[in-house]
Amino acid sequence: MPTTFDVLADASRRRILDLLRDGERPVSDLVEDLGLTQPTVSKHLRVLREAGFVTARPDAQRRLYRLRLRPLRELDAWLAPYRRLWSDRLDALEDHLDQMED
């Protein structure tokens, strides 16, 4: 099973997640917006579904896909200490630049 980073390393899968931020979308909409073939989009959706990033529900003859927030929250929690580190470094740079102006 691929890791979260394996799943998100693919630009098309990240773009699918971006498109699903606004709500449920059928595969046909994703195909149109991505400019990829239906089998390619379906393959990416399968990877995202198996990794828990999206869910699908039947709607007549089509399937609607939507984001699952839990894996994204887990990723955000993992990134939090790195975000704080980056923020601290930017604050130090800002202080240094302010001192140079004085």
N, C-alpha and C positions, 0 to 999 in steps of 0.2 A: 504494500500500500504506500502511495506517495506521501511525503511529508507536506505540511502546509506550505513550506517554501517551494517545494517541487511544483505544487499546484499553482501557486501564485507567480512562479517564475515565467509562465507563459503570458505574453502580452495579450493574446486573444481572450484568455480566461479572465485576466484583469479587466479587459474592456467589457466583457459580459457582466461582470460584477458591477461595473460602473453603470451600465445600461439598466440593470435591475434595481438600482437605488431608488428609482422613482416608482417602483411597484412591479406587479406581475406583468410578464410579457410572454406572448407565444413565441415559439421557435421561429416562425415566419418573420416576425418583426426583428428578431435578433439577426437572422440571416440577412435581411435587407440592410440593417444599420451597420453590420460588420463587413458586408461585401464578401462573405465567405460562402461556400457551398453548404447546403443543408446537412449533408453527412458530416462535414467538418465541425459545424456548430454543434450538432448532436453529440459528437465525440467529446468536445470540450465540456458540454453540459453534463455528460455522464461522469467525467472526472470530477467536476465541481460537486455533483450530487453525491458521489461515493465518498468524497472528502467532507461532506456535510455543509458545504457553503451554500447550496441551493436545494430547494424542494420543488417537486412538480406535482401538479394536480390535473386530472383530466377535466376537460371542458368540451363536451360534445366530441368532435373529431380531432381536437387539438389538445396539447398539453401546455399549461401555463406554468412558468417558472418564476420563483421569487427567492430573494435572499433569505438566508438563515443568519441571524445576527450573532449567535453564540460563538462560532469559530472566529468571527471578526473581533468580538470582545476579548477572547482569549489571546489573539494576536496583539491587540492593543495593550493588554496587560503585560505581555512579554516585552513589548517595545518601550513601556513606560520608563524604566530606568535609563535606557539609552536616550530617550527624549530629554530627560532631566539633565543628563550629561551634556548633550548638545546645547541645551538652553543655558547651562552654567557657562559653557565656553563662549557662547555669543554674548552673554552678559559681561564676561571678562574682556572680550574684544571691545565692546561698547565703552567700558570704563577706560580702557587703554586709549581709545580714540578720543574720548573726552579730555583726558589728561594731555594729549598731544596738542589739542586746540588751545589749552590754557597757556 
